[in-house]
């Protein structure tokens, strides 16, 4: 899968046909309520440095999703994007309850971030769980959601590896071949060991320079 993403990403970036992110509108398929794993502060710093380096090499006004305040692993997207969600929203509270149920079943998670890849829309870091805890949490959340997991179920989304998007393309890439070379040299490159001791249900907001997560609820993994 990662090799296929890299081949497709390399072709798209080289030809200037990569995806371009734009702020979401009501009902957009991306950036809806999501459950995120947030890295510990030290690894977030390491990942943010890599994300900013990628942005500098790419040039243009890209979204630095791997910045310290937004870097994350997505465990699940729950619905299309909504501009306004009330605090007593029924679906949101069901998502939050399921998260509390799932988080109570596992302890802190650890991932080795072992290299970068290029996709047609982003620069991505590959994360490998050091044990079965991360997959146990994802499975427990799927079970706790039940029919409220409809969004990814209906779209046939299969999350068969863990990753962090460090850079989303939102502009022309000024130095495509330099970016391709830089990522090629780092496809097998230890970046960080990530410890995750909290999982968040978040609403995404456009900040003017990218999408940023606003926590709705946080569950500790202890």
C-alpha positions in Angstrom: 0.0 0.0 0.0 2.7 2.5 0.9 4.7 1.7 -2.2 1.6 2.3 -4.3 0.9 5.6 -2.6 4.5 6.7 -3.2 4.4 5.8 -6.9 1.1 7.6 -7.3 2.2 10.6 -5.2 5.5 10.9 -7.1 3.7 10.9 -10.5 1.1 13.5 -9.3 3.6 15.8 -7.7 6.1 15.6 -10.6 3.3 16.4 -13.1 1.8 19.2 -11.0 -1.4 17.2 -10.7 -1.4 16.7 -7.0 -4.5 17.3 -4.9 -5.3 20.8 -3.6 -7.0 21.1 -0.2 -9.6 23.8 0.2 -11.6 24.8 3.3 -14.6 22.5 3.8 -18.2 23.4 3.1 -21.2 21.9 4.7 -21.4 18.2 4.0 -17.9 17.9 2.7 -16.6 14.3 2.9 -13.4 15.3 4.8 -12.7 17.0 8.1 -15.9 15.9 9.9 -16.0 14.9 13.6 -13.0 12.6 14.1 -11.3 10.5 16.7 -7.6 11.4 16.9 -4.6 9.9 18.8 -2.4 12.8 20.0 1.4 12.3 20.3 3.3 13.1 23.5 5.0 16.6 23.5 8.5 15.4 22.7 7.5 13.3 19.7 5.1 16.1 18.6 8.1 18.5 18.5 10.1 16.0 16.3 7.2 15.5 13.9 6.6 19.2 13.7 10.2 19.9 12.7 9.9 17.3 9.9 6.6 18.8 8.8 8.0 22.3 8.7 11.1 21.1 6.8 8.8 19.4 4.2 6.8 22.7 3.8 10.0 24.6 3.3 11.2 22.3 0.6 7.8 22.1 -1.1 7.3 25.9 -1.2 3.9 27.5 -1.6 1.2 27.9 1.0 0.7 24.3 2.1 -1.2 23.2 5.2 1.2 22.1 7.9 -1.0 19.5 9.5 1.9 18.1 11.4 2.4 21.3 13.3 2.7 20.7 17.1 -0.8 21.8 17.8 -2.4 19.6 15.2 -0.2 16.6 14.6 -2.2 13.4 15.0 -3.0 9.8 14.0 -6.6 9.5 12.8 -8.4 6.5 14.3 -11.8 7.2 12.7 -13.8 9.8 10.9 -17.4 9.8 12.0 -19.4 11.9 9.6 -19.1 14.7 6.9 -18.1 18.2 7.9 -20.6 20.3 9.8 -20.2 24.0 10.4 -22.3 24.0 13.6 -22.6 21.3 16.2 -24.5 22.0 19.4 -23.1 20.7 22.7 -26.2 18.5 23.1 -26.0 17.0 19.6 -27.2 13.5 19.9 -24.8 11.9 17.4 -21.8 13.7 18.9 -22.6 12.5 22.4 -23.0 9.0 21.1 -19.6 9.2 19.6 -18.2 10.5 22.8 -19.8 7.8 25.0 -18.5 5.1 22.7 -15.0 6.6 23.0 -15.1 6.5 26.8 -16.2 2.8 26.6 -13.4 1.9 24.2 -10.6 3.9 26.0 -11.4 2.1 29.3 -10.2 -1.2 27.7 -6.6 -0.3 26.8 -3.6 1.4 28.2 -1.2 3.9 26.6 -0.1 3.3 23.0 3.3 3.4 21.4 4.2 3.8 17.8 7.6 3.8 16.0 7.5 6.4 13.2 9.7 4.7 10.6 9.7 6.8 7.5 8.0 9.2 5.1 6.0 8.7 2.0 4.4 10.9 -0.7 0.7 10.6 -1.6 -1.2 12.5 -4.3 -2.3 14.9 -1.7 0.1 14.9 1.2 3.4 14.1 2.9 2.8 11.2 5.2 4.7 9.6 8.0 4.3 5.8 8.5 3.7 4.7 12.1 4.0 1.1 13.3 2.4 0.1 16.6 4.9 -1.6 18.9 2.2 -4.0 20.2 -1.5 -4.8 19.7 -2.9 -2.0 21.9 -3.6 0.5 19.1 -5.5 -2.1 17.0 -7.4 -3.2 20.1 -8.5 0.3 20.8 -9.6 0.8 17.2 -11.6 -2.5 17.3 -13.1 -1.6 20.7 -14.3 1.7 19.3 -15.8 0.1 16.2 -17.7 -2.3 18.5 -18.8 0.4 20.9 -20.0 2.6 18.0 -22.2 -0.1 16.5 -24.5 1.5 13.9 -23.1 4.9 14.8 -20.0 3.9 12.9 -22.0 4.3 9.7 -19.8 6.8 7.9 -16.7 4.8 7.4 -18.7 1.6 7.1 -20.7 3.0 4.2 -17.7 4.4 2.4 -15.8 1.1 2.7 -12.8 2.7 4.4 -10.2 0.1 5.4 -7.6 1.5 7.8 -4.9 -1.2 7.4 -2.0 0.9 8.5 -1.3 3.9 10.9 0.0 7.2 9.7 0.3 10.9 10.4 -0.2 13.4 7.6 2.5 16.1 8.1 1.7 18.3 5.1 -1.5 18.6 3.1 -1.0 20.2 -0.3 -3.1 23.4 -0.6 -1.1 25.2 -3.3 1.2 24.6 -6.3 4.4 22.9 -5.2 7.3 25.2 -6.1 10.1 22.5 -5.9 8.5 19.2 -6.8 11.6 17.3 -7.7 13.4 18.5 -4.6 10.5 17.3 -2.5 10.4 13.9 -4.2 14.1 13.5 -3.6 13.9 14.5 0.0 11.1 12.1 0.7 12.8 9.3 -1.2 15.9 9.7 1.1 13.6 9.4 4.1 11.3 6.5 3.2 13.2 4.3 5.8 14.2 6.9 8.4 13.4 6.7 12.1 11.7 9.9 13.1 10.2 9.4 16.5 8.8 7.0 19.0 5.3 8.2 19.8 3.6 7.6 23.1 -0.2 8.2 23.1 -1.9 8.5 26.5 -5.1 10.3 25.4 -7.5 10.0 22.5 -9.7 12.9 21.4 -13.0 13.4 19.7 -12.5 16.6 17.7 -14.3 19.1 15.5 -12.1 20.5 12.7 -11.9 24.2 12.1 -10.2 26.2 9.3 -7.7 28.6 10.7 -6.7 30.5 7.6 -3.6 28.4 7.0 -5.0 24.9 7.5 -7.3 22.7 9.5 -7.0 22.6 13.3 -8.6 20.2 15.7 -10.8 21.6 18.5 -11.3 18.9 21.1 -14.9 18.0 22.1 -13.9 15.4 24.6 -10.7 13.6 25.7 -10.4 10.1 27.1 -7.3 9.1 28.9 -5.6 5.8 28.3 -4.3 4.5 31.6 
